[in-house]
Amino acid sequence: MDHKPSLDRIDLKILEVLQRDGRLPFQRLSEQVNLTPRPCLERVRRLEKAGIIKGYSAIVELPRSTPPLVILAQVTLADHLVSQQAFIAEIQRTPQVQDGWMVSGTVDFLLRIGCQHIDEYRQLADAWLASTAFRIEKILTTTELQQIKRDGMAQP
């Protein structure tokens, strides 16, 4: 059984601060959560060991050479047993797929896809739809117009 420790208000405050700035020095983190550095470090290590803190990442704002067209695609497979693993492998190896989730509900996957232009996306979608390995029933797409919030942070 995967047992996670209970979290007190200081643990929750540590998590809140680290979500905003995972590179914050322990001295500053300890000041913000009203602990001395040593107990603060011990709490962070305990949260990491328990799997509550899974890792640290950077929010990246790439230069304008990044894909100007971002599409959210909802993908429904015709036959899960046959094609689910093949489609997951395809998602993982396709560089245009920036993020991907298997979801419950009326669709099977939600993908965030970055392309240089609509023709690039159309070619990708057409290849997926034509593939007998994936057996895609339908792809519903929405174009991202403006990013408002990412990784818990509001965008200016």
N, C-alpha and C positions, 0 to 999 in steps of 0.2 A: 504494500500500500504506500502511495506517495503522500507522506504526511508533511504538510506545510505548517510552520509555527504560526501561532496567533500573532497578530501585529498590534502593537500599542500605538499611541498617538505620536511618539517619537519616530518609530519605524515608518509610519505613514508620512510624516513630515520629511524624513530622509528620502523616501521614494518620490515625493512630490518635487523636492529640490533637484534630485538627480535626473528626473524626467525633463526638467527645464535645461539643466546643464550637467551632463554626465562627466565633464572634464574638470569640474570644480575641485580645487585642492581640498584635502581633508580638513585643513585648518579652517578654511572658509565654510565648508559644509558643517563642521562642528559648531561654528559660531551661529550659523543660521538655524540650527536645531537645538541650540542651548545645551550642548554637551562638550566635554573636553575631547581633544582629538583621539586619544586612545580608545575610549568606549565607543566613539562614533565609528572609528575604523572597524572595531570588533562587530558592531551591528551591521555595517555594510557587508563585511565578509560572511556573517551568518546569513544575511539575505541572499547573497550570491550562492552560498553552499546549499541553501534550501531551494534554489531554483526560482526564487521570487524575482531576483534581478537576473535576467537571462543573458545580458550582455550590454555593451555600450555601442552607440552608433553616432554617425555624423549626419546632420541634415544638410544635404548638398544642394547648392544652387549653382547649376552648371551654366557656363556661358551660353549665349544665344545659339551656338551651333547645335544645341540639343534639339530633339524633335519638336517642331512648332505645333504639331497636331497630336493631341492626346485623346485617345478613345477609350471609353469604358465599354467593354463588351460582356454581355451576358450570354453564356454558351449553354445550350441544352443538348445532351447526348441522346441518341436514339436507343442505345443499348449499353448500359453501364458496365455490365459484367465483361463484355467483349472489349470495350474501347476506353474505359476510364484510365487504366494505367498507361496506355499508349499516349493518351492526350496529356496526362500529367507530365510525362517525359518530354513531349513536344513543347509544352509551356516552359519547362525548365531550360530547354536548349535554344529557345527562340529569343534572340537579343532584343527584339522590339517589345516583348512582354516585360514591362517594368515591375509589375506586381500581379500576383494571382492568388485566388482563394477558391477552395472547394466550398460551396455553400449549400444550405438546405433551402427548400421552397420550390418554386416553379422552374428555377434554372439550376444548373449543376456547378457552373464556374462563373466567377466574376474576375475579369481581367482588366488591367490598366495597360494600354498599349501605346507606345510612342512611335510615331512615324514622321518622316520628312514631308510627306504629302499624302493626299487621300488615295492616290493610285497605289502607293506602297501598301497601305492598309487593305485595299481591295484585293490586291494580289495575294496577300497573306490569308485573308478570309476565304478567298476563292480556293486556295490550295487546301485549307482545312476542310472546307465543305466538300471538295472533290475526293478527299482521302477516304478510302474504304476502311482504313485502320481506326479512324476516329468516329465514324458514323455519327456526324453532327446532325441533329434534327433542325436546329435553328441558332442563329446568332443575332441578338438584339444589340444595337449599338447606340451610344450617346456620346457626343463630342464634348470634351471638357472646354468650357469657355474661360473660366478664371478660377485660380486656386484661392480659396478663402481661408482654409485651415489645413495644416499638415503636421503630423506627429504631435498633436495636442497644442500646437502653437498657431495663433491667428496670423495671417499673412497681411503685410501692410498694403 
